[in-house]
Amino acid sequence: MKRYLQLTIGVLVSAIFIYWALPGLHLPTVVEALKTANYWWLLPGVTVYMLGLWVRTWRWQYTLRPVKLVPVVTLFPMVCIGYFGNNIFPFRAGELLRSYVLKRRTDIAISTSLATVIIERITDGLVMLLFVFLALPFVPLPPIYRDAVILMTVLFLAATAVFMWMASQPQRVERFYAIVASAILRGSVRERTDDLYHRFMLGLRSLGHPSDVIMIFFTSVLIWLLETVKYWFVMHAFDFSVSFIVLMLMNGLVNLATTLPAAPGYIGTFDTPGIKTLETFGVNPSVAASYTFTLHAALWVPVTLLGGYYFWREHLHMSDIEAARRQAEAQMETATIGRNAP
């Protein structure tokens, strides 16, 4: 019931975003812009995006390094499977799927892997906010987004501070956890929670040293700069032009919006902020819509097809999503990592 509620909320959020975009659009203009676009520009855009996927895989290798060194060529299919799962299935199942495949291939616990995924999401959010704030002196933020950006900045910075403190002060966190767990947990529940806690802390080790944090942040900036370059290439397929800094702002706002619950593939939460941002800077709404729809497809289709291929090659099925959930729960039932785990 909880998952169905999450799906319902996601679909409603997508519908609200789509409804928000519709009034300013003129369908014949959208269709005409799509017909006259020069789609050859998608080729360099997709190429740059694939390069960004390799950098994303490199970052994941870096966050996993304190646990186990896994080759980038081993991790790349899992990253693509993650995108496939997020684009096709509800509940952002891709994050669980790639951790599930990683467990099958390397025996790294799903809970430990998911901790590194959380680090990625937080770092991505911070970089998106950085893009927004870097753009502000050149392209003022539309008023409709200002309050949301301020709120998300506070949340992401708070989450970053908490996780970095946890990684850098494991003994204090251990004492705090022990006090809280002793007060509210008993018996087998305490054993399961202890194991989950230790696995999660293991996944946070990459935040324990400043040099590691700098490297994770550097690769995150590179990932999103490459994606903005893709925005720039795709823009050349259409009859409008904005500065690269505007595209950085658009990239930041679009990807912050996709952190909200939505239908699979980020329908609506990706498109509407992109259209509204370009409209703010003088682009015809219908042309902005045709560009944003094409950009969304260019981001969605290649990695989904590639991830689908790797999904098939790994002999995965939809039932493996539930199997991954059950396996993650089973890990909580067996305390295989002690308090002094290396």
C-alpha positions as CSV (number, residue, x, y, z in Angstrom):
1,M,0.0,0.0,0.0
2,K,2.9,2.3,0.8
3,R,4.4,1.8,-2.7
4,Y,1.1,2.3,-4.4
5,L,0.7,5.6,-2.4
6,Q,4.2,6.7,-3.6
7,L,3.3,5.9,-7.2
8,T,0.0,7.8,-6.9
9,I,1.8,10.8,-5.5
10,G,4.4,10.7,-8.2
11,V,1.8,10.5,-11.0
12,L,-0.1,13.4,-9.4
13,V,3.1,15.5,-9.2
14,S,3.8,14.8,-12.9
15,A,0.3,15.7,-13.8
16,I,0.5,19.0,-11.9
17,F,3.8,19.9,-13.7
18,I,2.3,19.1,-17.1
19,Y,-0.8,21.1,-16.4
20,W,1.4,24.0,-15.4
21,A,3.2,23.9,-18.7
22,L,0.2,23.5,-21.1
23,P,-1.5,27.0,-21.0
24,G,1.5,28.7,-22.7
25,L,2.0,26.2,-25.5
26,H,0.8,26.4,-29.1
27,L,0.7,22.8,-30.4
28,P,1.2,23.6,-34.1
29,T,4.3,25.7,-33.3
30,V,5.6,22.8,-31.1
31,V,5.1,20.4,-34.0
32,E,6.6,22.7,-36.6
33,A,9.7,23.2,-34.4
34,L,10.1,19.5,-34.0
35,K,9.7,18.9,-37.8
36,T,12.3,21.5,-38.7
37,A,14.9,20.6,-36.1
38,N,18.4,19.5,-37.2
39,Y,18.7,16.3,-35.3
40,W,22.3,15.7,-36.3
41,W,23.2,17.8,-33.3
42,L,22.0,15.0,-31.1
43,L,24.9,12.8,-32.1
44,P,27.6,15.0,-30.3
45,G,25.2,15.6,-27.5
46,V,24.7,11.8,-26.9
47,T,28.5,11.2,-27.2
48,V,29.2,13.8,-24.5
49,Y,26.5,12.3,-22.3
50,M,28.0,8.9,-22.6
51,L,31.3,10.3,-21.5
52,G,29.5,11.7,-18.5
53,L,28.2,8.3,-17.7
54,W,31.8,7.0,-17.6
55,V,32.8,9.8,-15.2
56,R,29.7,9.0,-13.1
57,T,30.9,5.4,-12.9
58,W,34.4,6.6,-11.9
59,R,32.8,8.6,-9.1
60,W,30.9,5.5,-7.9
61,Q,34.2,3.5,-8.0
62,Y,35.7,6.2,-5.8
63,T,32.9,6.2,-3.2
64,L,33.1,2.3,-3.1
65,R,36.9,2.3,-2.8
66,P,37.0,2.2,1.0
67,V,34.9,-0.9,0.9
68,K,36.3,-2.7,-2.2
69,L,38.0,-1.6,-5.4
70,V,35.8,-2.5,-8.3
71,P,36.9,-1.9,-11.9
72,V,35.1,0.9,-13.8
73,V,34.3,-1.6,-16.6
74,T,32.5,-3.8,-14.1
75,L,30.5,-0.9,-12.6
76,F,29.5,0.8,-15.9
77,P,26.8,-1.7,-16.8
78,M,25.4,-1.4,-13.3
79,V,25.2,2.4,-13.6
80,C,23.3,1.9,-16.9
81,I,21.0,-0.6,-15.3
82,G,20.3,2.0,-12.6
83,Y,19.2,4.5,-15.1
84,F,17.1,1.9,-16.9
85,G,15.3,1.1,-13.6
86,N,14.7,4.7,-12.7
87,N,13.4,5.5,-16.2
88,I,11.1,2.5,-16.6
89,F,10.0,1.4,-13.1
90,P,8.4,3.4,-10.3
91,F,9.9,4.1,-6.9
92,R,13.4,4.9,-8.4
93,A,13.9,1.2,-8.5
94,G,17.1,1.6,-10.5
95,E,19.1,2.6,-7.4
96,L,18.1,-0.7,-5.7
97,L,18.7,-2.7,-8.9
98,R,22.3,-1.5,-9.4
99,S,23.1,-2.2,-5.7
100,Y,21.5,-5.7,-6.2
101,V,23.6,-6.5,-9.2
102,L,26.7,-5.1,-7.4
103,K,25.9,-7.5,-4.5
104,R,25.7,-10.5,-7.0
105,R,29.0,-9.5,-8.6
106,T,31.2,-8.4,-5.7
107,D,29.4,-9.4,-2.5
108,I,29.2,-5.8,-1.4
109,A,26.1,-5.5,0.9
110,I,23.1,-3.7,-0.6
111,S,22.8,-1.4,2.4
112,T,26.5,-0.4,2.0
113,S,26.1,0.3,-1.7
114,L,22.9,2.3,-1.1
115,A,24.9,4.6,1.3
116,T,27.2,5.5,-1.5
117,V,24.2,6.2,-3.7
118,I,22.9,8.6,-1.1
119,I,26.3,10.3,-1.2
120,E,25.9,10.7,-5.0
121,R,22.5,12.2,-4.7
122,I,23.5,14.7,-2.1
123,T,26.6,15.7,-4.1
124,D,24.5,16.0,-7.2
125,G,22.1,18.3,-5.4
126,L,24.9,20.5,-4.1
127,V,26.3,20.8,-7.6
128,M,22.9,21.7,-9.1
129,L,22.6,24.4,-6.5
130,L,26.1,25.6,-7.3
131,F,25.1,25.9,-10.9
132,V,22.1,28.0,-9.9
133,F,24.0,30.3,-7.7
134,L,26.9,30.7,-10.2
135,A,24.3,31.8,-12.8
136,L,22.5,34.3,-10.6
137,P,24.9,37.3,-11.2
138,F,24.4,36.9,-15.0
139,V,20.9,35.6,-15.2
140,P,18.6,36.4,-12.2
141,L,16.6,33.5,-10.9
142,P,12.9,33.6,-11.9
143,P,10.9,34.5,-8.7
144,I,8.9,31.3,-8.9
145,Y,12.0,29.2,-8.1
146,R,13.7,31.4,-5.5
147,D,12.0,30.0,-2.4
148,A,12.3,26.4,-3.5
149,V,16.0,26.9,-4.2
150,I,16.6,28.4,-0.8
151,L,14.7,25.6,0.9
152,M,16.6,22.9,-1.0
153,T,19.9,24.6,-0.3
154,V,19.3,24.4,3.4
155,L,18.2,20.8,3.2
156,F,21.2,19.6,1.0
157,L,23.7,21.5,3.1
158,A,22.3,20.1,6.3
159,A,22.3,16.5,4.9
160,T,25.9,17.0,3.8
161,A,27.0,18.3,7.2
162,V,25.4,15.4,9.0
163,F,26.9,12.7,6.7
164,M,30.4,14.3,6.8
165,W,30.2,14.5,10.6
166,M,29.1,10.8,10.7
167,A,32.0,9.8,8.5
168,S,34.6,11.8,10.3
169,Q,33.5,11.0,13.8
170,P,32.5,7.3,13.8
171,Q,33.3,6.8,17.5
172,R,31.0,9.6,18.5
173,V,28.3,8.4,16.1
174,E,28.8,4.9,17.6
175,R,28.2,6.2,21.1
176,F,25.2,8.3,20.1
177,Y,23.7,5.3,18.2
178,A,24.3,3.0,21.1
179,I,22.5,5.3,23.6
180,V,19.5,5.8,21.3
181,A,19.4,2.1,20.3
182,S,19.6,0.9,23.9
183,A,16.8,3.2,24.8
184,I,14.3,2.2,22.1
185,L,15.4,-1.1,20.6
186,R,15.4,-4.6,22.1
187,G,16.3,-8.2,21.1
188,S,16.3,-9.3,17.5
189,V,15.2,-5.8,16.4
190,R,18.4,-4.4,17.9
191,E,20.5,-7.0,16.1
192,R,19.0,-6.2,12.7
193,T,19.3,-2.5,13.3
194,D,22.9,-2.8,14.5
195,D,23.9,-4.7,11.3
196,L,22.2,-2.1,9.0
197,Y,23.9,0.7,10.9
198,H,27.3,-0.8,10.5
199,R,26.8,-1.5,6.8
200,F,25.6,2.0,6.2
201,M,28.6,3.6,8.1
202,L,30.9,1.5,5.9
203,G,29.3,3.1,2.9
204,L,30.0,6.6,4.3
205,R,33.8,6.0,4.6
206,S,34.6,7.9,1.4
207,L,33.5,11.1,3.3
208,G,35.9,10.6,6.1
209,H,38.9,12.3,4.4
210,P,38.9,15.8,2.9
211,S,40.8,14.6,-0.2
212,D,38.1,12.0,-0.9
213,V,35.4,14.7,-0.5
214,I,37.2,17.0,-2.9
215,M,37.5,14.2,-5.5
216,I,33.8,13.2,-5.2
217,F,32.8,16.9,-5.6
218,F,35.2,17.4,-8.6
219,T,33.8,14.4,-10.5
220,S,30.3,15.6,-9.7
221,V,31.0,19.0,-11.2
222,L,32.5,17.4,-14.3
223,I,29.5,15.1,-14.7
224,W,27.1,18.0,-14.7
225,L,29.2,20.2,-16.9
226,L,29.3,17.5,-19.5
227,E,25.5,17.2,-19.3
228,T,25.2,21.0,-19.8
229,V,27.4,20.6,-22.9
230,K,24.8,18.2,-24.1
231,Y,22.1,20.8,-23.5
232,W,24.2,23.2,-25.6
233,F,24.6,20.8,-28.5
234,V,20.9,19.9,-28.6
235,M,20.0,23.7,-28.5
236,H,21.8,24.1,-31.9
237,A,19.2,21.8,-33.4
238,F,16.5,24.5,-32.8
239,D,16.0,28.1,-33.9
240,F,16.9,29.9,-30.7
241,S,20.0,30.7,-28.7
242,V,20.8,31.3,-25.1
243,S,24.1,31.5,-23.2
244,F,25.8,28.5,-21.7
245,I,25.3,30.0,-18.3
246,V,21.5,30.0,-18.9
247,L,21.8,26.3,-19.8
248,M,23.7,25.8,-16.5
249,L,20.8,27.4,-14.7
250,M,18.3,25.3,-16.6
251,N,20.2,22.2,-15.9
252,G,20.3,23.0,-12.2
253,L,16.6,23.8,-11.9
254,V,15.5,20.9,-14.0
255,N,17.5,18.3,-12.0
256,L,16.5,19.8,-8.7
257,A,12.9,19.4,-9.7
258,T,13.5,15.8,-10.6
259,T,14.3,15.0,-7.0
260,L,10.5,15.4,-6.4
261,P,8.3,12.3,-6.6
262,A,7.2,11.8,-10.2
263,A,6.0,9.2,-12.7
264,P,8.8,7.0,-14.1
265,G,11.2,8.8,-16.4
266,Y,10.7,12.2,-14.6
267,I,7.7,13.1,-16.8
268,G,6.7,16.7,-16.1
269,T,9.2,17.4,-13.4
270,F,12.0,17.5,-16.1
271,D,10.0,19.3,-18.9
272,T,8.1,22.1,-17.2
273,P,11.0,23.7,-15.3
274,G,13.1,23.6,-18.5
275,I,10.3,25.2,-20.6
276,K,9.6,27.9,-17.9
277,T,13.3,28.7,-17.5
278,L,13.9,29.2,-21.3
279,E,10.6,31.2,-21.5
280,T,11.9,33.6,-18.8
281,F,14.9,34.4,-21.0
282,G,12.9,35.2,-24.1
283,V,12.5,31.9,-25.8
284,N,9.1,31.2,-27.4
285,P,7.3,28.7,-25.0
286,S,6.4,26.4,-27.8
287,V,9.9,26.3,-29.2
288,A,11.2,25.9,-25.7
289,A,8.8,22.9,-25.3
290,S,10.0,21.3,-28.5
291,Y,13.6,21.7,-27.4
292,T,13.0,20.4,-23.9
293,F,11.0,17.4,-25.1
294,T,13.8,16.5,-27.5
295,L,16.4,17.0,-24.9
296,H,14.4,14.8,-22.5
297,A,14.2,12.1,-25.1
298,A,17.9,12.4,-25.9
299,L,18.7,11.9,-22.3
300,W,16.2,9.1,-21.8
301,V,16.4,6.9,-24.8
302,P,20.1,6.1,-25.3
303,V,20.8,5.2,-21.6
304,T,17.5,3.4,-21.3
305,L,18.3,1.2,-24.3
306,L,21.8,0.6,-23.1
307,G,20.6,-0.1,-19.6
308,G,17.9,-2.4,-21.0
309,Y,20.6,-4.4,-22.8
310,Y,22.6,-4.8,-19.7
311,F,19.4,-5.7,-17.8
312,W,18.8,-8.4,-20.3
313,R,22.4,-9.6,-20.3
314,E,22.3,-9.9,-16.5
315,H,19.2,-12.1,-16.9
316,L,17.2,-9.7,-14.7
317,H,13.4,-9.5,-14.6
318,M,10.9,-7.3,-12.9
319,S,10.7,-9.8,-10.1
320,D,14.3,-9.0,-9.3
321,I,13.2,-5.6,-8.0
322,E,11.2,-7.3,-5.2
323,A,14.0,-9.9,-4.8
324,A,16.4,-7.0,-4.2
325,R,14.1,-5.6,-1.6
326,R,13.8,-8.9,0.1
327,Q,17.6,-9.4,0.0
328,A,18.2,-6.0,1.6
329,E,15.8,-6.9,4.4
330,A,17.4,-10.3,4.8
331,Q,20.8,-8.6,5.3
332,M,19.3,-6.8,8.2
333,E,18.4,-10.1,9.8
334,T,21.9,-11.5,9.9
335,A,24.5,-9.6,11.9
336,T,27.5,-10.4,9.7
337,I,29.4,-7.2,10.5
338,G,30.5,-6.6,14.0
339,R,31.0,-3.4,15.8
340,N,34.7,-3.4,15.0
341,A,34.3,-4.2,11.3
342,P,37.3,-2.9,9.3
